[in-house]
């Protein structure tokens, strides 16, 4: 009887740790978290260094970023109120059968942000580090992270810093699935 209790206790502890290691709240079996939960995980990954503070509605996404919101079932998107920061976070669940189109749309927006937008020199590395990621019906655009305050950093060091910062969002996103 003692061995059965030990096995039960070990199993319970393992399940508890598995739940704690999940990137988003809720069950580890959850395959389709609400986009708001994914956004919260991204925000938590940055703490005080998360600069987007303004929610974007469908009209803003369409007008400011040129995104076709008909490709989305649901989304959570933010940008900073201060125009000097390029940060943008868009997390979306694709409408039925629109996952590939949504990913292509976000890639198009990324290309526009990297190549076509006039950006402040201080934001060049961060903009270059922008990423689009996809997991099933979910796709996200991440142009986010702490500001590199090193005045003596080379362009390569600034880009490396920016990529490491964006990777925090990618890891938080992927941890939700």
N, C-alpha and C positions, 0 to 999 in steps of 0.2 A: 504493500500500500504506500510506503514511503517513496518508492521510485516513481509511482504514478503522480504523486504530488509534485515531486521535483521536476518531472517532465512538463507538467502543466504550468508550473511557475516559470520555467525557462521559456516555454512557448509564449506565455503572456508577456514576459520581458522583451522577447524578440519582436513581438507584434507592437509593443509600445515604442521601441526604438525605431522600427520601420515607420511608424506614424510620425514620429518626431523629425525624421530625416526628410519627410516630404516637403517640397518647396512651397506648397499652397496649403491653406487650411482645408480640412475635410478629409475624407477617406482616401487612402492611397489607391483604391480601386477606381476613384473618380477619373474618368477619361475626358470629360468635357466641363472644365471648370468655368464658372461665369467669368467673362472678360474683366469684370471689376476686381475679381480675386487675383487674376494674373497681374493687373496693374498694381494692386496693393503689394504683391510680392516684389515687383520691380521697384516700387517706391521704397520699400523696406531695405532692399539691397544697397541703396544709396544713402539712406538717412538724410542728414542735412545737405548732402551734395546733390540731392534731387531738385533740379531747378524748375521744371515745368510746374506751374501753379494754377493754370487756367484750363478748365475743361473745354473741350471742343465738341460742339454739337455737329450734326450732319451738315448743316449749312456752312459752318466754318470749315469743316473738312473739305467740302466741295470748293468753296471760294478761296480759302487760304492755301490749301495744298493740292487742289485739283483732283481729289480722289472721288471716284465713282462709288457712292455709298450704296447703290443698288446691288453691289456685289457682296454686301455684308448683311448677315442676320442680326448681329449685335457688335458693338464696338465700345472701346474706352480709349479716349485720346486726350492728350494734354500738350500744352506748349507754355513757355514762360510769358508772363505779361510784359516783361522787359524785352524790347525788340532787339537788343544787342546780343542776346543769347540765341543760338540756332536750335536749341534743344527741341525735339519733337518725339513723342511716344504715341504710336498708334498700335493698338492690339485689337484684332477683329476676328470674329468667327464668320466664316464665309456663308453666304446664302447657299441653299441646296445646290450642289453640283458646280459651284463657282469658285472652289478652292484654287485651282490653277490660275484663273483669271484674276482673283484677288492678289495672289502672290505676284503676278506680272504687273499689276497696277501699282503695288507698293514698290516693286523694283524700278518702275518708271519714275515714280516720285523720288526715290533715292537718287537715281541718275540726275534728275533735275536739281535736286538739292546739292549734289556734288559738283555738277558741271555748269549748270545754267544760272544758279542764283548768285547774286552779288553778296559776298560774305566779308565780314571784317577779317583782317589778317589774323587776329587772335583766335578766330574760330576755324581756321583752315584745317588743322589736324583733326579737330572734333568732327567736322563735316565729312572729311575723307574717311573717317572710321565708321560712319553710319552703316548699319546692317539691316537686312531684311531676313527674317527667319520664319520657318513654317513647321508646324506640327499638325498633321492631319488637316482638319478644316480650319485651323487657326493660323493666322499669319500676323506678323508684327514688324513694324519699322522702329528701329531704335537709333536715335541721334540724341544721346544723353550721356551725362557723366560729369564728374567734378571738373573744375577749371584747373588747368595746369598753371600754377603760379610761378614756376621756375623761369626766370628771365634769361638765364644762360643756357637753357636747354636747346639742343640742336633740333632741326626739323624732324629728323629721324626719332629722336627721343620724345618729342611732342606727339608724333604719330603713334609711337609705341604706347605712351601713356593713354592717349585717347582710345586706342584699341582695347587696352586693358579695362578701361572704364566702361566701354560699350559691352564688353564681354560679361560684365556683372548683370546687365539686363538680359542678355541671351541666356545666361545660366539660370536666372530667376524664372524666366519664361519656360525654359525646358524643364525646370524642376516642378512645374505645375502639372505635368502630364505623366 
